[in-house]
Amino acid sequence: MSVPHLTPAAVEHLAGRPLLIRVSPRHGCCGGRALLPVAEVGPPADPDDYRTEVIDGVTCFVDPLLGDDLGGWTIDAFGIGRWKRLQIDGAEGLDPSAHGGTCQSG
């Protein structure tokens, strides 16, 4: 499995807390749907449903729907103070029909 790169800003923002990399369903205006990868601070509600990796000393919980090839991804932190958040660069949305969902077009 290849893992994403964490920037120094992301590692600093995490401050020893775990990283959750999961899929998030997004709905389009015409009825379409895509599964987009998102990065969040903190563990998942049920860690047993996620693959665990340690990247640059950070415990990462990875949604298995994302597959094994995350090597082209970079996770960075942007923003100021309490508005700082994590962002994934280099990732593309997943086809929901390939992951047990349906993709409709209108």
Biopython code that builds the backbone (N, CA, C, O; Angstrom):
import numpy as np
from Bio.PDB.StructureBuilder import StructureBuilder

atoms = [
    (1, "MET", "N", (0.838, -1.182, 0.000)),
    (1, "MET", "CA", (0.000, 0.000, 0.000)),
    (1, "MET", "C", (0.878, 1.239, 0.000)),
    (1, "MET", "O", (1.845, 1.315, 0.759)),
    (2, "SER", "N", (0.557, 2.196, -0.831)),
    (2, "SER", "CA", (1.267, 3.470, -0.800)),
    (2, "SER", "C", (0.429, 4.458, 0.014)),
    (2, "SER", "O", (-0.799, 4.468, -0.068)),
    (3, "VAL", "N", (1.109, 5.275, 0.788)),
    (3, "VAL", "CA", (0.430, 6.187, 1.711)),
    (3, "VAL", "C", (0.587, 7.630, 1.246)),
    (3, "VAL", "O", (1.531, 7.947, 0.522)),
    (4, "PRO", "N", (-0.327, 8.510, 1.654)),
    (4, "PRO", "CA", (-0.205, 9.912, 1.265)),
    (4, "PRO", "C", (0.937, 10.601, 2.000)),
    (4, "PRO", "O", (1.403, 10.130, 3.038)),
    (5, "HIS", "N", (1.371, 11.709, 1.450)),
    (5, "HIS", "CA", (2.404, 12.538, 2.073)),
    (5, "HIS", "C", (1.716, 13.535, 3.004)),
    (5, "HIS", "O", (0.728, 14.160, 2.621)),
    (6, "LEU", "N", (2.231, 13.684, 4.215)),
    (6, "LEU", "CA", (1.740, 14.703, 5.141)),
    (6, "LEU", "C", (2.731, 15.855, 5.140)),
    (6, "LEU", "O", (3.925, 15.643, 5.351)),
    (7, "THR", "N", (2.255, 17.065, 4.907)),
    (7, "THR", "CA", (3.143, 18.223, 4.952)),
    (7, "THR", "C", (3.470, 18.541, 6.410)),
    (7, "THR", "O", (2.730, 18.139, 7.309)),
    (8, "PRO", "N", (4.572, 19.259, 6.656)),
    (8, "PRO", "CA", (4.878, 19.675, 8.027)),
    (8, "PRO", "C", (3.730, 20.471, 8.659)),
    (8, "PRO", "O", (3.494, 20.359, 9.862)),
    (9, "ALA", "N", (3.017, 21.270, 7.863)),
    (9, "ALA", "CA", (1.885, 22.038, 8.398)),
    (9, "ALA", "C", (0.764, 21.111, 8.871)),
    (9, "ALA", "O", (0.126, 21.382, 9.888)),
    (10, "ALA", "N", (0.522, 20.021, 8.141)),
    (10, "ALA", "CA", (-0.510, 19.063, 8.539)),
    (10, "ALA", "C", (-0.113, 18.351, 9.825)),
    (10, "ALA", "O", (-0.936, 18.190, 10.726)),
    (11, "VAL", "N", (1.140, 17.925, 9.913)),
    (11, "VAL", "CA", (1.618, 17.243, 11.120)),
    (11, "VAL", "C", (1.523, 18.184, 12.319)),
    (11, "VAL", "O", (1.108, 17.771, 13.401)),
    (12, "GLU", "N", (1.902, 19.436, 12.132)),
    (12, "GLU", "CA", (1.820, 20.420, 13.220)),
    (12, "GLU", "C", (0.362, 20.638, 13.638)),
    (12, "GLU", "O", (0.064, 20.716, 14.830)),
    (13, "HIS", "N", (-0.535, 20.734, 12.671)),
    (13, "HIS", "CA", (-1.957, 20.941, 12.971)),
    (13, "HIS", "C", (-2.542, 19.745, 13.728)),
    (13, "HIS", "O", (-3.358, 19.923, 14.633)),
    (14, "LEU", "N", (-2.132, 18.546, 13.365)),
    (14, "LEU", "CA", (-2.641, 17.351, 14.038)),
    (14, "LEU", "C", (-2.165, 17.278, 15.488)),
    (14, "LEU", "O", (-2.883, 16.767, 16.348)),
    (15, "ALA", "N", (-0.975, 17.780, 15.765)),
    (15, "ALA", "CA", (-0.443, 17.880, 17.136)),
    (15, "ALA", "C", (-0.619, 16.589, 17.938)),
    (15, "ALA", "O", (-1.070, 16.614, 19.083)),
    (16, "GLY", "N", (-0.255, 15.456, 17.316)),
    (16, "GLY", "CA", (-0.326, 14.181, 18.018)),
    (16, "GLY", "C", (-1.687, 13.510, 17.967)),
    (16, "GLY", "O", (-1.836, 12.381, 18.434)),
    (17, "ARG", "N", (-2.675, 14.180, 17.412)),
    (17, "ARG", "CA", (-4.012, 13.593, 17.299)),
    (17, "ARG", "C", (-4.077, 12.715, 16.053)),
    (17, "ARG", "O", (-3.315, 12.930, 15.110)),
    (18, "PRO", "N", (-4.973, 11.729, 16.033)),
    (18, "PRO", "CA", (-5.076, 10.859, 14.857)),
    (18, "PRO", "C", (-5.706, 11.576, 13.669)),
    (18, "PRO", "O", (-6.382, 12.595, 13.811)),
    (19, "LEU", "N", (-5.458, 11.006, 12.497)),
    (19, "LEU", "CA", (-5.984, 11.522, 11.232)),
    (19, "LEU", "C", (-6.971, 10.510, 10.672)),
    (19, "LEU", "O", (-6.684, 9.314, 10.624)),
    (20, "LEU", "N", (-8.129, 10.987, 10.250)),
    (20, "LEU", "CA", (-9.133, 10.149, 9.603)),
    (20, "LEU", "C", (-9.203, 10.532, 8.130)),
    (20, "LEU", "O", (-9.437, 11.693, 7.795)),
    (21, "ILE", "N", (-9.000, 9.550, 7.248)),
    (21, "ILE", "CA", (-9.137, 9.752, 5.807)),
    (21, "ILE", "C", (-10.301, 8.868, 5.376)),
    (21, "ILE", "O", (-10.203, 7.641, 5.396)),
    (22, "ARG", "N", (-11.407, 9.506, 4.986)),
    (22, "ARG", "CA", (-12.634, 8.758, 4.684)),
    (22, "ARG", "C", (-13.280, 9.285, 3.410)),
    (22, "ARG", "O", (-12.889, 10.324, 2.877)),
    (23, "VAL", "N", (-14.278, 8.544, 2.933)),
    (23, "VAL", "CA", (-15.051, 9.017, 1.792)),
    (23, "VAL", "C", (-16.251, 9.806, 2.305)),
    (23, "VAL", "O", (-16.814, 9.508, 3.358)),
    (24, "SER", "N", (-16.621, 10.813, 1.533)),
    (24, "SER", "CA", (-17.773, 11.646, 1.863)),
    (24, "SER", "C", (-18.649, 11.744, 0.621)),
    (24, "SER", "O", (-18.191, 12.230, -0.413)),
    (25, "PRO", "N", (-19.906, 11.291, 0.700)),
    (25, "PRO", "CA", (-20.772, 11.389, -0.474)),
    (25, "PRO", "C", (-21.157, 12.842, -0.739)),
    (25, "PRO", "O", (-21.540, 13.570, 0.177)),
    (26, "ARG", "N", (-21.051, 13.248, -1.984)),
    (26, "ARG", "CA", (-21.442, 14.601, -2.399)),
    (26, "ARG", "C", (-22.465, 14.460, -3.512)),
    (26, "ARG", "O", (-22.325, 13.621, -4.402)),
    (27, "HIS", "N", (-23.475, 15.277, -3.450)),
    (27, "HIS", "CA", (-24.573, 15.199, -4.408)),
    (27, "HIS", "C", (-24.558, 16.418, -5.318)),
    (27, "HIS", "O", (-24.387, 17.547, -4.859)),
    (28, "GLY", "N", (-24.738, 16.181, -6.605)),
    (28, "GLY", "CA", (-24.761, 17.270, -7.578)),
    (28, "GLY", "C", (-26.166, 17.821, -7.770)),
    (28, "GLY", "O", (-27.143, 17.236, -7.303)),
    (29, "CYS", "N", (-26.253, 18.922, -8.442)),
    (29, "CYS", "CA", (-27.545, 19.590, -8.654)),
    (29, "CYS", "C", (-28.466, 18.793, -9.576)),
    (29, "CYS", "O", (-29.679, 19.001, -9.559)),
    (30, "CYS", "N", (-27.922, 17.901, -10.366)),
    (30, "CYS", "CA", (-28.732, 17.147, -11.329)),
    (30, "CYS", "C", (-28.946, 15.702, -10.899)),
    (30, "CYS", "O", (-29.297, 14.858, -11.723)),
    (31, "GLY", "N", (-28.742, 15.413, -9.642)),
    (31, "GLY", "CA", (-28.991, 14.076, -9.132)),
    (31, "GLY", "C", (-27.793, 13.153, -9.135)),
    (31, "GLY", "O", (-27.905, 12.011, -8.689)),
    (32, "GLY", "N", (-26.654, 13.604, -9.619)),
    (32, "GLY", "CA", (-25.457, 12.770, -9.605)),
    (32, "GLY", "C", (-24.862, 12.677, -8.212)),
    (32, "GLY", "O", (-25.206, 13.462, -7.329)),
    (33, "ARG", "N", (-23.979, 11.729, -8.020)),
    (33, "ARG", "CA", (-23.354, 11.548, -6.721)),
    (33, "ARG", "C", (-21.913, 11.118, -6.925)),
    (33, "ARG", "O", (-21.604, 10.359, -7.843)),
    (34, "ALA", "N", (-21.039, 11.606, -6.066)),
    (34, "ALA", "CA", (-19.626, 11.210, -6.096)),
    (34, "ALA", "C", (-19.162, 10.990, -4.669)),
    (34, "ALA", "O", (-19.667, 11.617, -3.738)),
    (35, "LEU", "N", (-18.206, 10.104, -4.502)),
    (35, "LEU", "CA", (-17.592, 9.869, -3.199)),
    (35, "LEU", "C", (-16.244, 10.575, -3.201)),
    (35, "LEU", "O", (-15.331, 10.167, -3.919)),
    (36, "LEU", "N", (-16.112, 11.625, -2.407)),
    (36, "LEU", "CA", (-14.873, 12.392, -2.358)),
    (36, "LEU", "C", (-14.103, 12.069, -1.089)),
    (36, "LEU", "O", (-14.700, 11.951, -0.019)),
    (37, "PRO", "N", (-12.782, 11.925, -1.192)),
    (37, "PRO", "CA", (-11.982, 11.692, 0.005)),
    (37, "PRO", "C", (-11.830, 12.983, 0.805)),
    (37, "PRO", "O", (-11.610, 14.053, 0.236)),
    (38, "VAL", "N", (-11.947, 12.875, 2.127)),
    (38, "VAL", "CA", (-11.753, 14.015, 3.020)),
    (38, "VAL", "C", (-10.816, 13.597, 4.149)),
    (38, "VAL", "O", (-10.739, 12.424, 4.514)),
    (39, "ALA", "N", (-10.108, 14.580, 4.691)),
    (39, "ALA", "CA", (-9.205, 14.349, 5.825)),
    (39, "ALA", "C", (-9.734, 15.133, 7.013)),
    (39, "ALA", "O", (-10.057, 16.315, 6.895)),
    (40, "GLU", "N", (-9.822, 14.465, 8.163)),
    (40, "GLU", "CA", (-10.342, 15.089, 9.369)),
    (40, "GLU", "C", (-9.456, 14.733, 10.557)),
    (40, "GLU", "O", (-8.786, 13.700, 10.565)),
    (41, "VAL", "N", (-9.465, 15.597, 11.546)),
    (41, "VAL", "CA", (-8.726, 15.348, 12.781)),
    (41, "VAL", "C", (-9.584, 14.472, 13.685)),
    (41, "VAL", "O", (-10.761, 14.762, 13.900)),
    (42, "GLY", "N", (-9.002, 13.411, 14.210)),
    (42, "GLY", "CA", (-9.699, 12.557, 15.164)),
    (42, "GLY", "C", (-9.955, 11.171, 14.618)),
    (42, "GLY", "O", (-9.905, 10.951, 13.408)),
    (43, "PRO", "N", (-10.231, 10.232, 15.517)),
    (43, "PRO", "CA", (-10.486, 8.856, 15.102)),
    (43, "PRO", "C", (-11.920, 8.695, 14.601)),
    (43, "PRO", "O", (-12.780, 9.526, 14.889)),
    (44, "PRO", "N", (-12.173, 7.619, 13.848)),
    (44, "PRO", "CA", (-13.547, 7.346, 13.416)),
    (44, "PRO", "C", (-14.380, 6.810, 14.580)),
    (44, "PRO", "O", (-13.837, 6.395, 15.604)),
    (45, "ALA", "N", (-15.694, 6.824, 14.415)),
    (45, "ALA", "CA", (-16.584, 6.300, 15.450)),
    (45, "ALA", "C", (-16.315, 4.815, 15.705)),
    (45, "ALA", "O", (-16.370, 4.361, 16.848)),
    (46, "ASP", "N", (-16.025, 4.061, 14.647)),
    (46, "ASP", "CA", (-15.725, 2.634, 14.784)),
    (46, "ASP", "C", (-14.397, 2.329, 14.090)),
    (46, "ASP", "O", (-14.379, 2.015, 12.900)),
    (47, "PRO", "N", (-13.289, 2.421, 14.825)),
    (47, "PRO", "CA", (-11.966, 2.216, 14.222)),
    (47, "PRO", "C", (-11.781, 0.850, 13.566)),
    (47, "PRO", "O", (-10.937, 0.701, 12.682)),
    (48, "ASP", "N", (-12.561, -0.151, 13.988)),
    (48, "ASP", "CA", (-12.413, -1.489, 13.409)),
    (48, "ASP", "C", (-12.799, -1.530, 11.933)),
    (48, "ASP", "O", (-12.407, -2.452, 11.218)),
    (49, "ASP", "N", (-13.560, -0.545, 11.474)),
    (49, "ASP", "CA", (-13.976, -0.500, 10.071)),
    (49, "ASP", "C", (-12.936, 0.154, 9.169)),
    (49, "ASP", "O", (-13.154, 0.266, 7.963)),
    (50, "TYR", "N", (-11.811, 0.587, 9.730)),
    (50, "TYR", "CA", (-10.796, 1.331, 8.981)),
    (50, "TYR", "C", (-9.449, 0.628, 9.044)),
    (50, "TYR", "O", (-9.151, -0.077, 10.008)),
    (51, "ARG", "N", (-8.647, 0.824, 8.021)),
    (51, "ARG", "CA", (-7.269, 0.343, 7.989)),
    (51, "ARG", "C", (-6.431, 1.351, 8.770)),
    (51, "ARG", "O", (-6.637, 2.557, 8.637)),
    (52, "THR", "N", (-5.504, 0.882, 9.571)),
    (52, "THR", "CA", (-4.659, 1.771, 10.368)),
    (52, "THR", "C", (-3.254, 1.802, 9.789)),
    (52, "THR", "O", (-2.647, 0.756, 9.560)),
    (53, "GLU", "N", (-2.743, 2.999, 9.555)),
    (53, "GLU", "CA", (-1.383, 3.224, 9.062)),
    (53, "GLU", "C", (-0.731, 4.275, 9.949)),
    (53, "GLU", "O", (-1.417, 5.130, 10.511)),
    (54, "VAL", "N", (0.574, 4.217, 10.074)),
    (54, "VAL", "CA", (1.316, 5.275, 10.759)),
    (54, "VAL", "C", (2.145, 5.990, 9.700)),
    (54, "VAL", "O", (3.002, 5.388, 9.054)),
    (55, "ILE", "N", (1.877, 7.288, 9.529)),
    (55, "ILE", "CA", (2.557, 8.101, 8.523)),
    (55, "ILE", "C", (3.238, 9.253, 9.241)),
    (55, "ILE", "O", (2.573, 10.059, 9.892)),
    (56, "ASP", "N", (4.546, 9.339, 9.128)),
    (56, "ASP", "CA", (5.314, 10.415, 9.774)),
    (56, "ASP", "C", (4.981, 10.540, 11.254)),
    (56, "ASP", "O", (4.896, 11.648, 11.782)),
    (57, "GLY", "N", (4.793, 9.407, 11.924)),
    (57, "GLY", "CA", (4.497, 9.408, 13.355)),
    (57, "GLY", "C", (3.047, 9.684, 13.697)),
    (57, "GLY", "O", (2.697, 9.745, 14.875)),
    (58, "VAL", "N", (2.193, 9.853, 12.695)),
    (58, "VAL", "CA", (0.773, 10.141, 12.906)),
    (58, "VAL", "C", (-0.034, 8.871, 12.642)),
    (58, "VAL", "O", (0.117, 8.244, 11.594)),
    (59, "THR", "N", (-0.894, 8.492, 13.596)),
    (59, "THR", "CA", (-1.786, 7.358, 13.389)),
    (59, "THR", "C", (-2.912, 7.792, 12.463)),
    (59, "THR", "O", (-3.633, 8.749, 12.745)),
    (60, "CYS", "N", (-3.052, 7.069, 11.350)),
    (60, "CYS", "CA", (-4.052, 7.409, 10.336)),
    (60, "CYS", "C", (-5.039, 6.263, 10.195)),
    (60, "CYS", "O", (-4.649, 5.100, 10.093)),
    (61, "PHE", "N", (-6.309, 6.599, 10.191)),
    (61, "PHE", "CA", (-7.374, 5.649, 9.934)),
    (61, "PHE", "C", (-7.848, 5.893, 8.508)),
    (61, "PHE", "O", (-8.312, 6.984, 8.178)),
    (62, "VAL", "N", (-7.728, 4.862, 7.657)),
    (62, "VAL", "CA", (-8.012, 5.002, 6.225)),
    (62, "VAL", "C", (-9.234, 4.166, 5.863)),
    (62, "VAL", "O", (-9.283, 2.966, 6.134)),
    (63, "ASP", "N", (-10.206, 4.808, 5.255)),
    (63, "ASP", "CA", (-11.410, 4.133, 4.791)),
    (63, "ASP", "C", (-11.016, 3.121, 3.718)),
    (63, "ASP", "O", (-10.373, 3.500, 2.739)),
    (64, "PRO", "N", (-11.381, 1.845, 3.872)),
    (64, "PRO", "CA", (-10.995, 0.840, 2.872)),
    (64, "PRO", "C", (-11.592, 1.098, 1.490)),
    (64, "PRO", "O", (-11.071, 0.580, 0.503)),
    (65, "LEU", "N", (-12.667, 1.882, 1.386)),
    (65, "LEU", "CA", (-13.232, 2.208, 0.070)),
    (65, "LEU", "C", (-12.266, 3.018, -0.782)),
    (65, "LEU", "O", (-12.427, 3.087, -2.001)),
    (66, "LEU", "N", (-11.261, 3.631, -0.157)),
    (66, "LEU", "CA", (-10.301, 4.455, -0.895)),
    (66, "LEU", "C", (-9.252, 3.629, -1.628)),
    (66, "LEU", "O", (-8.506, 4.167, -2.446)),
    (67, "GLY", "N", (-9.185, 2.340, -1.349)),
    (67, "GLY", "CA", (-8.212, 1.491, -2.026)),
    (67, "GLY", "C", (-6.837, 1.560, -1.385)),
    (67, "GLY", "O", (-6.682, 2.033, -0.259)),
    (68, "ASP", "N", (-5.839, 1.079, -2.123)),
    (68, "ASP", "CA", (-4.487, 0.967, -1.584)),
    (68, "ASP", "C", (-3.492, 1.955, -2.169)),
    (68, "ASP", "O", (-2.370, 2.051, -1.672)),
    (69, "ASP", "N", (-3.860, 2.684, -3.196)),
    (69, "ASP", "CA", (-2.900, 3.565, -3.859)),
    (69, "ASP", "C", (-3.191, 5.028, -3.540)),
    (69, "ASP", "O", (-3.858, 5.723, -4.307)),
    (70, "LEU", "N", (-2.684, 5.481, -2.401)),
    (70, "LEU", "CA", (-2.872, 6.865, -1.970)),
    (70, "LEU", "C", (-1.568, 7.643, -2.075)),
    (70, "LEU", "O", (-1.467, 8.760, -1.566)),
    (71, "GLY", "N", (-0.572, 7.060, -2.733)),
    (71, "GLY", "CA", (0.762, 7.642, -2.784)),
    (71, "GLY", "C", (0.863, 8.967, -3.499)),
    (71, "GLY", "O", (1.786, 9.736, -3.227)),
    (72, "GLY", "N", (-0.052, 9.264, -4.403)),
    (72, "GLY", "CA", (-0.014, 10.539, -5.106)),
    (72, "GLY", "C", (-0.718, 11.660, -4.358)),
    (72, "GLY", "O", (-0.794, 12.785, -4.853)),
    (73, "TRP", "N", (-1.228, 11.365, -3.183)),
    (73, "TRP", "CA", (-1.977, 12.348, -2.408)),
    (73, "TRP", "C", (-1.060, 13.115, -1.463)),
    (73, "TRP", "O", (-0.073, 12.576, -0.963)),
    (74, "THR", "N", (-1.397, 14.364, -1.229)),
    (74, "THR", "CA", (-0.717, 15.182, -0.225)),
    (74, "THR", "C", (-1.777, 15.760, 0.696)),
    (74, "THR", "O", (-2.760, 16.341, 0.236)),
    (75, "ILE", "N", (-1.576, 15.599, 1.991)),
    (75, "ILE", "CA", (-2.494, 16.173, 2.974)),
    (75, "ILE", "C", (-1.803, 17.369, 3.594)),
    (75, "ILE", "O", (-0.704, 17.259, 4.139)),
    (76, "ASP", "N", (-2.462, 18.514, 3.504)),
    (76, "ASP", "CA", (-1.899, 19.779, 3.970)),
    (76, "ASP", "C", (-2.910, 20.463, 4.880)),
    (76, "ASP", "O", (-4.097, 20.139, 4.853)),
    (77, "ALA", "N", (-2.440, 21.406, 5.680)),
    (77, "ALA", "CA", (-3.309, 22.224, 6.522)),
    (77, "ALA", "C", (-3.296, 23.639, 5.974)),
    (77, "ALA", "O", (-2.252, 24.147, 5.565)),
    (78, "PHE", "N", (-4.451, 24.266, 5.968)),
    (78, "PHE", "CA", (-4.508, 25.652, 5.526)),
    (78, "PHE", "C", (-5.508, 26.397, 6.401)),
    (78, "PHE", "O", (-6.366, 25.785, 7.037)),
    (79, "GLY", "N", (-5.393, 27.706, 6.429)),
    (79, "GLY", "CA", (-6.257, 28.534, 7.258)),
    (79, "GLY", "C", (-5.478, 29.080, 8.446)),
    (79, "GLY", "O", (-4.277, 28.850, 8.584)),
    (80, "ILE", "N", (-6.186, 29.803, 9.294)),
    (80, "ILE", "CA", (-5.564, 30.449, 10.451)),
    (80, "ILE", "C", (-6.341, 30.086, 11.709)),
    (80, "ILE", "O", (-7.572, 30.061, 11.715)),
    (81, "GLY", "N", (-5.596, 29.805, 12.775)),
    (81, "GLY", "CA", (-6.211, 29.580, 14.082)),
    (81, "GLY", "C", (-7.264, 28.491, 14.074)),
    (81, "GLY", "O", (-7.058, 27.407, 13.529)),
    (82, "ARG", "N", (-8.403, 28.799, 14.692)),
    (82, "ARG", "CA", (-9.452, 27.779, 14.816)),
    (82, "ARG", "C", (-10.135, 27.462, 13.486)),
    (82, "ARG", "O", (-10.909, 26.508, 13.405)),
    (83, "TRP", "N", (-9.864, 28.238, 12.457)),
    (83, "TRP", "CA", (-10.430, 27.987, 11.134)),
    (83, "TRP", "C", (-9.507, 27.115, 10.278)),
    (83, "TRP", "O", (-9.811, 26.854, 9.114)),
    (84, "LYS", "N", (-8.399, 26.671, 10.838)),
    (84, "LYS", "CA", (-7.472, 25.815, 10.090)),
    (84, "LYS", "C", (-8.126, 24.459, 9.850)),
    (84, "LYS", "O", (-8.790, 23.914, 10.732)),
    (85, "ARG", "N", (-7.931, 23.920, 8.642)),
    (85, "ARG", "CA", (-8.467, 22.612, 8.305)),
    (85, "ARG", "C", (-7.507, 21.850, 7.410)),
    (85, "ARG", "O", (-6.535, 22.403, 6.895)),
    (86, "LEU", "N", (-7.797, 20.582, 7.236)),
    (86, "LEU", "CA", (-6.967, 19.717, 6.403)),
    (86, "LEU", "C", (-7.556, 19.635, 4.999)),
    (86, "LEU", "O", (-8.769, 19.723, 4.806)),
    (87, "GLN", "N", (-6.673, 19.465, 4.036)),
    (87, "GLN", "CA", (-7.070, 19.380, 2.634)),
    (87, "GLN", "C", (-6.273, 18.266, 1.971)),
    (87, "GLN", "O", (-5.087, 18.095, 2.252)),
    (88, "ILE", "N", (-6.921, 17.512, 1.095)),
    (88, "ILE", "CA", (-6.249, 16.465, 0.328)),
    (88, "ILE", "C", (-6.050, 16.964, -1.094)),
    (88, "ILE", "O", (-7.014, 17.330, -1.766)),
    (89, "ASP", "N", (-4.811, 16.981, -1.551)),
    (89, "ASP", "CA", (-4.491, 17.351, -2.928)),
    (89, "ASP", "C", (-4.089, 16.092, -3.693)),
    (89, "ASP", "O", (-3.451, 15.199, -3.136)),
    (90, "GLY", "N", (-4.461, 16.025, -4.957)),
    (90, "GLY", "CA", (-4.076, 14.908, -5.806)),
    (90, "GLY", "C", (-5.067, 13.768, -5.818)),
    (90, "GLY", "O", (-4.846, 12.769, -6.503)),
    (91, "ALA", "N", (-6.170, 13.892, -5.067)),
    (91, "ALA", "CA", (-7.172, 12.830, -5.012)),
    (91, "ALA", "C", (-8.316, 13.156, -5.960)),
    (91, "ALA", "O", (-8.614, 14.322, -6.221)),
    (92, "GLU", "N", (-8.944, 12.119, -6.466)),
    (92, "GLU", "CA", (-10.111, 12.281, -7.324)),
    (92, "GLU", "C", (-11.292, 11.579, -6.679)),
    (92, "GLU", "O", (-11.120, 10.694, -5.840)),
    (93, "GLY", "N", (-12.484, 11.977, -7.074)),
    (93, "GLY", "CA", (-13.688, 11.331, -6.568)),
    (93, "GLY", "C", (-13.782, 9.892, -7.049)),
    (93, "GLY", "O", (-13.218, 9.529, -8.081)),
    (94, "LEU", "N", (-14.495, 9.086, -6.292)),
    (94, "LEU", "CA", (-14.696, 7.683, -6.633)),
    (94, "LEU", "C", (-16.071, 7.515, -7.260)),
    (94, "LEU", "O", (-17.000, 8.260, -6.949)),
    (95, "ASP", "N", (-16.194, 6.545, -8.134)),
    (95, "ASP", "CA", (-17.475, 6.231, -8.759)),
    (95, "ASP", "C", (-18.313, 5.443, -7.758)),
    (95, "ASP", "O", (-17.933, 4.328, -7.400)),
    (96, "PRO", "N", (-19.448, 5.986, -7.292)),
    (96, "PRO", "CA", (-20.258, 5.280, -6.303)),
    (96, "PRO", "C", (-20.757, 3.927, -6.789)),
    (96, "PRO", "O", (-20.946, 3.020, -5.978)),
    (97, "SER", "N", (-20.976, 3.765, -8.096)),
    (97, "SER", "CA", (-21.478, 2.490, -8.604)),
    (97, "SER", "C", (-20.460, 1.370, -8.414)),
    (97, "SER", "O", (-20.826, 0.195, -8.371)),
    (98, "ALA", "N", (-19.197, 1.729, -8.303)),
    (98, "ALA", "CA", (-18.154, 0.726, -8.082)),
    (98, "ALA", "C", (-18.008, 0.385, -6.605)),
    (98, "ALA", "O", (-17.251, -0.518, -6.250)),
    (99, "HIS", "N", (-18.731, 1.104, -5.736)),
    (99, "HIS", "CA", (-18.600, 0.915, -4.289)),
    (99, "HIS", "C", (-19.952, 0.714, -3.628)),
    (99, "HIS", "O", (-20.187, 1.207, -2.524)),
    (100, "GLY", "N", (-20.835, -0.002, -4.292)),
    (100, "GLY", "CA", (-22.107, -0.360, -3.700)),
    (100, "GLY", "C", (-23.184, 0.709, -3.789)),
    (100, "GLY", "O", (-24.263, 0.527, -3.226)),
    (101, "GLY", "N", (-22.932, 1.805, -4.469)),
    (101, "GLY", "CA", (-23.938, 2.855, -4.621)),
    (101, "GLY", "C", (-24.401, 2.931, -6.053)),
    (101, "GLY", "O", (-24.052, 2.091, -6.883)),
    (102, "THR", "N", (-25.170, 3.922, -6.328)),
    (102, "THR", "CA", (-25.608, 4.134, -7.698)),
    (102, "THR", "C", (-25.266, 5.545, -8.108)),
    (102, "THR", "O", (-25.231, 6.454, -7.279)),
    (103, "CYS", "N", (-25.022, 5.719, -9.353)),
    (103, "CYS", "CA", (-24.713, 7.041, -9.891)),
    (103, "CYS", "C", (-25.770, 7.360, -10.933)),
    (103, "CYS", "O", (-25.865, 6.692, -11.962)),
    (104, "GLN", "N", (-26.560, 8.383, -10.658)),
    (104, "GLN", "CA", (-27.627, 8.742, -11.576)),
    (104, "GLN", "C", (-27.260, 10.021, -12.294)),
    (104, "GLN", "O", (-26.562, 10.874, -11.746)),
    (105, "SER", "N", (-27.718, 10.147, -13.486)),
    (105, "SER", "CA", (-27.560, 11.416, -14.191)),
    (105, "SER", "C", (-28.942, 11.909, -14.573)),
    (105, "SER", "O", (-29.853, 11.124, -14.836)),
    (106, "GLY", "N", (-29.079, 13.233, -14.597)),
    (106, "GLY", "CA", (-30.409, 13.757, -14.857)),
    (106, "GLY", "C", (-30.480, 14.556, -16.037)),
    (106, "GLY", "O", (-31.549, 15.062, -16.376)),
]
sb = StructureBuilder()
sb.init_structure("model")
sb.init_model(0)
sb.init_chain("A")
sb.init_seg("    ")
for serial, (resi, resn, name, xyz) in enumerate(atoms, 1):
    if name == "N":
        sb.init_residue(resn, " ", resi, " ")
    sb.init_atom(name, np.array(xyz, "f"), 0.0, 1.0, " ", f" {name:<3s}", serial, name[0])
structure = sb.get_structure()
